[in-house]
């Protein structure tokens, strides 16, 4: 396994990040296809054996049970200082806003709950899961800075945002002396490359790590259509929402992945991730079987030629935004974010 620095941080991460959304109590959350603790532990242990030191979870995953499974497994199988643990927090709820809970208080409450779930004193990377239009960005950045100063998180990251959003947030953080985002977790894979418009060049310019989710398009880049369909493929309505509007241009790219996999004698997963690894720091790869993480771990040893990369890329056509990013808009057209402080507050 190869390792690299996570953007402008001192974190040394494996080129593959294990995504832990598939771990958790299937009766307690959004997904019905997640795996139990016994099988989660087997996969985490195998990941550690393969050199994967980067683990991504969230308080939203199966009502915190993903965090609990990950925390217990890492405590049993690894030294805390040898792994990089990332988790995420959700926006304030309407109930919290009605009670007057501030953005700062909300982040502290979320952080403390995640640490309790994980059984840890700190996380290495705390990620703003999705843009909260109902909370001033100053409160978000101040709240995140407070948990970094308190030692509860070493660094902060962001997910599901536009390049202009992280640019303005980091500019505010720099002005106020707050911690800045060191990573972006966006939606990026061979059949969904909209991040290349602005986010990829922005992150290259600022040395911000790209750690994309849906690296295999919810399994669609790991097998031919109709082959080896999984329980997730059948039951994950969110993945269907993102990908099941079947597009011929996606099929031909998937066919090319299969063709190159056959030519190299490797899996489609390895080809898809080998391509993505030419673009990003560490893709977040979900695993609900040992073979999933084994295939992913081999990808960082596979080098595609320039001609092969162009062959995979040349048929791509623009896609409309899907999933969380399609919903990243003002909930109230009159809402104005505050990007400065004190008497100098300026609405966006």
Secondary structure, 3 states (H helix, E strand, C coil): CCEEECCCCCCEEECEEEECCCECCCCCCCCCCCECHHHHHHHHHHHHHCCCCEEECCCCHHHHHHHHHHHHHHHHHCCHHHCEEEEEECCCCHHHHHCCCCHHHHHHHHHHHHHHHHCCCCEEEEEECCCCCCCCHHHHHHHHHHHHHCCCEEEEEEECCCHHHHHHHHHHHHHHCCCCEEEEECECECCECHHHCCHHHHHHHHCCEECCECCCCCCCCCCCCCCCCCHHHHHCHHHHHHHCCCCHHHHHHHHHHHHHHHHHCCCHHHHHHHHHCCCCCCEEEECCCHHHHHHHHHHCCCCCCHHHHHHHHCCCCCCCCCHHHHHCCCCCCCCCCECCCHHHCCEC
